[in-house]
Amino acid sequence: MSMRLADESRPSQQRRSQSQRPQLRFDLSLSENPFPPLPSVLHAVNGVLAHANRYPEFLPRRLPRLIAGHIGVHSDQVVVGSGATGVAMQIIQALTTRGAGMVYGAPTFDGYPIMAEMADLEVVPVPLDAAGNQDLWAMARAIDKRTGLVVVCRPHNPTGTVIPASELKAFLCSVPRRVPVILDEAYAEFLDLTDQVDTVALLDRHPNLLVLRTFSKAYGLAGLRIGYTFGGPDLIGRVRRLQLPFGVSSAAVAAVAASYAAEPELAARILRITTQREVLRSALRRMHIEVPRSNANFLYLPGPGVATALRRAGIAAKAYPDGSARIAVGDPAADNAVLAALGSLR
């Protein structure tokens, strides 16, 4: 009977626990685009969904050709998959061996250490510098004979900082050609023109380089899971061998084509997000929160206590062990809630 009574007490305990939690008002934890897909993109996707009883291509051909034509490479230099995360996992599985090391700046996108564990890789996290930048020269020193993969994020996740193009080029020259390098450009569309780098030209000089991008962030298509990588034919050919049959939906092809056709509207949305980002960052810095300059659709708020203050205000953020947090930007109501939550912190 005591067992039954104990079991019966759990729902009430859970209700009390849940009632003590702040009600979720804003979820800013995944650096999502606050806006739905553009109307023309929604129209294109809805048209394809009318034929959702039909399979997509067995192996994707149309989407790689579409992306390749847009970025200026051959279609055999592009591999597509389920978001940048799915493509990154495909790269890891194709190009690394069990026990190899993965070098990256830490903290980084959560997916990288998770995928490394799934592939039985040894993680080699290199701390960021005091300004939240990846320490490329410390990363170069961390590369040894066991290194199987290096990951460089530009802009970096979670700080939003950007490695200068000159430093990136020098770093790539220092990496042995046997070691593949992922240049993660998940947030590249948010970069200022002065910070952009000619990645196609980099590929000509560095056959061990793979550029990784997504339609989840600037394009607002996170739910459709569309990512891709492009690089030299040799590495791309090895990655393509692990292409999942029927793994890319027909809706993805329609969404990408419509997104490319709507670039002026997309540019206006990006400007709206980045303008709101700068407004929020300026306000936070006036509150003496030393927010790094971000080049993405999020801000990194150094701790301690920031993540806790946001949580207590019903704002979900990506929290870090030192109390720091990363928040998505672009929604004025959410940004105002962040300011109210952190108003008494400093």
C-alpha positions in Angstrom: 0.0 0.0 0.0 2.8 2.4 0.7 4.1 1.9 -2.8 0.6 2.8 -4.2 0.4 5.8 -2.0 3.8 7.0 -3.0 2.9 6.7 -6.7 -0.4 8.6 -6.1 1.5 11.5 -4.5 3.7 12.1 -7.5 1.1 14.0 -9.7 0.4 16.5 -6.9 4.2 16.9 -6.4 4.7 17.5 -10.1 1.8 20.0 -10.2 3.4 21.9 -7.3 6.8 21.8 -9.0 5.3 23.0 -12.3 3.3 25.7 -10.6 6.6 27.1 -9.1 8.2 27.4 -12.6 7.9 30.7 -14.4 5.5 30.5 -17.3 7.4 30.5 -20.6 6.9 33.8 -22.4 9.6 33.8 -25.0 11.8 31.0 -26.3 15.1 32.5 -27.5 17.2 29.4 -27.0 17.7 28.2 -30.6 18.7 31.4 -32.5 15.6 31.0 -34.7 14.4 33.5 -37.2 11.4 35.3 -35.5 9.6 35.6 -38.8 7.7 32.9 -40.7 8.9 32.0 -44.2 8.3 34.7 -46.9 4.8 34.5 -48.5 6.2 33.4 -51.9 8.2 30.6 -50.2 5.1 29.4 -48.3 3.1 29.4 -51.6 5.8 27.3 -53.3 6.0 24.8 -50.4 2.2 24.5 -50.2 2.1 23.7 -53.9 4.5 20.9 -53.5 2.7 19.5 -50.4 -0.3 18.8 -52.6 1.8 16.0 -54.1 3.2 14.8 -50.8 2.0 11.3 -51.6 4.9 11.0 -54.0 8.5 10.3 -53.1 11.2 12.9 -53.6 14.3 12.1 -55.7 16.0 8.8 -54.7 19.3 10.7 -54.5 19.1 14.5 -54.6 20.1 16.1 -57.9 17.9 19.2 -58.4 18.8 20.8 -55.1 22.6 20.5 -55.4 22.3 22.0 -59.0 20.2 24.8 -57.7 22.6 25.7 -54.9 25.7 25.2 -57.0 24.4 27.7 -59.6 23.6 30.2 -56.9 27.1 30.1 -55.2 29.1 29.6 -58.3 30.5 26.1 -58.1 29.8 22.8 -60.0 27.0 20.6 -58.8 29.4 17.8 -58.0 30.9 20.1 -55.4 27.7 20.3 -53.3 26.2 17.8 -50.8 22.8 18.5 -49.3 21.1 17.0 -46.2 18.9 17.4 -43.2 20.0 20.8 -42.0 23.7 21.8 -41.4 23.7 19.4 -38.4 22.8 16.4 -40.6 25.4 17.4 -43.2 28.0 17.9 -40.5 27.3 14.4 -39.2 27.6 13.0 -42.7 31.0 14.7 -43.0 32.2 13.3 -39.7 31.1 9.8 -40.6 32.7 10.0 -44.1 36.0 11.6 -43.3 37.0 10.6 -39.7 38.0 7.4 -38.0 37.2 6.2 -34.5 39.5 7.8 -31.9 40.5 10.7 -34.1 40.5 14.2 -32.6 38.1 17.0 -33.3 39.5 20.5 -32.7 37.2 23.4 -32.2 36.8 26.7 -30.2 34.9 26.2 -27.0 32.1 26.9 -26.2 30.7 26.1 -29.7 27.5 24.8 -31.3 26.2 22.0 -29.0 25.9 19.7 -31.9 29.7 19.3 -32.5 30.6 17.6 -29.2 27.4 15.5 -29.4 28.3 14.3 -32.9 31.9 13.7 -31.9 30.7 11.4 -29.1 28.4 9.6 -31.5 31.3 9.0 -33.9 33.7 8.0 -31.0 36.0 11.0 -31.7 38.1 12.7 -29.1 37.0 16.2 -28.5 39.8 18.8 -28.3 38.1 22.0 -27.2 40.3 25.2 -27.3 39.0 28.0 -25.1 38.0 31.3 -26.7 40.0 34.4 -26.0 38.8 37.1 -23.6 36.9 38.9 -26.3 34.9 35.7 -27.3 37.0 35.0 -30.4 38.2 31.6 -31.5 41.9 31.5 -30.7 43.1 30.2 -34.1 46.7 29.9 -33.2 45.9 27.9 -30.1 43.8 25.7 -32.3 46.7 25.3 -34.7 48.9 24.2 -31.9 46.3 21.7 -30.8 46.5 19.9 -34.2 48.6 16.7 -34.0 48.9 13.4 -35.8 45.7 12.2 -34.3 43.6 15.1 -35.4 40.9 14.0 -37.8 38.8 17.2 -38.2 38.9 20.9 -37.3 35.8 23.1 -37.0 35.9 26.9 -37.4 32.7 28.9 -37.1 32.3 32.2 -38.9 30.4 34.0 -37.3 31.1 32.0 -34.1 28.3 30.4 -32.2 27.6 31.4 -29.4 29.5 34.7 -29.3 28.7 36.0 -32.8 32.3 37.2 -33.2 34.0 37.0 -36.6 37.6 36.0 -37.4 39.2 38.5 -39.8 39.6 37.1 -43.3 43.4 37.6 -43.2 43.6 35.4 -40.0 41.4 32.8 -41.4 43.5 32.5 -44.6 46.7 32.3 -42.5 45.2 29.6 -40.3 44.1 27.5 -43.2 47.6 27.6 -44.6 48.9 26.3 -41.2 46.5 23.2 -41.2 48.0 20.1 -42.7 46.2 19.1 -45.9 45.4 15.7 -44.6 43.2 17.3 -42.0 39.7 18.3 -43.2 38.4 21.7 -42.0 34.7 22.6 -41.7 34.1 26.3 -42.1 30.7 26.6 -40.4 28.9 29.5 -42.0 25.5 28.9 -40.6 25.0 32.7 -40.0 27.0 34.0 -43.0 24.0 35.9 -44.4 24.1 38.2 -41.4 27.7 39.3 -42.1 28.5 42.8 -43.2 29.9 43.1 -46.7 33.3 44.1 -45.3 33.4 40.9 -43.3 32.5 38.5 -46.1 35.1 36.2 -47.6 35.3 34.6 -51.0 34.9 31.0 -49.9 35.0 29.7 -53.5 38.4 31.2 -53.9 39.5 29.6 -50.6 38.5 26.2 -51.9 40.8 26.6 -54.9 43.7 27.0 -52.5 42.6 24.6 -49.7 41.3 21.2 -51.0 40.9 20.1 -47.3 38.2 22.8 -46.8 34.5 22.2 -46.6 32.1 25.1 -46.2 28.9 24.3 -44.3 25.7 26.4 -44.6 22.0 26.2 -43.7 18.6 27.6 -44.7 17.5 27.4 -41.1 18.6 30.9 -39.9 18.4 33.8 -42.3 16.0 32.1 -44.6 13.7 31.1 -41.7 13.3 27.5 -42.8 14.5 25.6 -39.7 11.5 23.3 -39.7 12.3 22.1 -43.2 15.8 20.9 -42.3 17.8 22.1 -45.4 21.6 22.3 -45.1 24.5 21.8 -47.5 28.3 21.7 -47.8 30.5 22.6 -50.7 34.1 21.9 -51.3 36.6 20.2 -53.6 35.4 17.2 -55.7 37.5 14.7 -53.7 36.2 15.4 -50.2 32.7 16.1 -51.5 32.7 12.7 -53.4 33.6 10.9 -50.1 30.8 12.7 -48.2 28.3 12.0 -51.0 28.8 8.3 -50.7 26.8 8.5 -47.4 23.9 10.3 -49.0 20.7 9.0 -47.5 18.2 7.8 -50.2 15.0 9.9 -50.2 16.7 12.1 -47.6 15.8 15.5 -49.1 12.2 16.5 -49.5 10.6 18.0 -52.6 9.4 20.8 -50.4 13.1 21.7 -49.7 13.8 22.1 -53.5 10.7 24.4 -53.8 11.6 26.4 -50.7 15.2 27.0 -51.8 14.2 28.0 -55.3 11.5 30.5 -54.0 14.0 31.9 -51.4 16.6 32.6 -54.1 13.9 34.3 -56.2 12.9 36.5 -53.2 16.3 37.8 -52.2 15.2 41.5 -51.9 12.6 40.6 -49.4 15.1 38.4 -47.6 17.6 41.2 -47.4 14.9 43.5 -45.9 14.2 40.9 -43.2 17.9 40.4 -42.4 18.3 44.2 -42.1 15.3 44.3 -39.7 16.8 41.6 -37.5 20.3 43.1 -37.5 19.0 46.6 -36.7 17.0 45.2 -33.8 20.1 43.3 -32.7 22.1 46.5 -32.5 19.3 48.4 -30.7 19.2 45.7 -28.0 23.0 45.4 -27.7 23.3 49.1 -27.2 20.7 49.1 -24.5 22.4 46.1 -22.7 25.8 47.8 -22.8 24.3 50.9 -21.3 23.3 48.5 -18.5 27.0 47.6 -18.2 26.5 44.1 -19.7 29.6 43.6 -21.9 27.9 42.1 -24.9 30.3 41.2 -27.7 29.6 42.7 -31.1 27.6 40.0 -32.9 27.4 39.3 -36.6 24.5 36.8 -36.3 20.9 36.8 -35.3 21.7 36.3 -31.6 23.6 38.0 -28.8 25.9 36.5 -26.2 25.3 37.9 -22.7 28.2 37.2 -20.3 27.4 35.9 -16.9 27.2 35.3 -14.0 23.5 35.3 -13.3 22.2 36.3 -16.7 20.8 32.9 -17.6 19.1 32.6 -14.2 17.5 36.1 -14.5 16.1 35.3 -17.9 14.7 32.0 -16.7 13.0 33.6 -13.8 11.4 36.1 -16.2 10.0 33.2 -18.3 12.6 33.7 -21.1 14.2 30.5 -22.4 17.8 31.1 -23.5 20.8 28.9 -24.3 22.5 28.8 -20.9 26.2 28.1 -20.2 27.9 26.8 -17.0 29.3 30.2 -16.0 25.8 31.8 -16.0 26.1 33.3 -19.5 23.4 33.1 -22.1 22.8 33.3 -25.8 19.5 34.8 -27.0 17.9 35.1 -30.4 17.1 38.6 -31.5 14.6 40.3 -33.9 11.4 40.3 -31.9 10.9 43.7 -30.3 8.6 42.3 -27.6 11.0 39.6 -26.6 13.9 42.1 -26.7 12.0 44.4 -24.3 11.3 41.5 -22.0 15.1 40.7 -21.9 15.8 44.3 -20.9 13.2 44.2 -18.2 14.6 40.9 -16.9 18.2 42.1 -16.7 17.4 45.6 -15.5 18.3 45.0 -11.9 21.1 42.5 -12.6 23.9 45.1 -12.8 
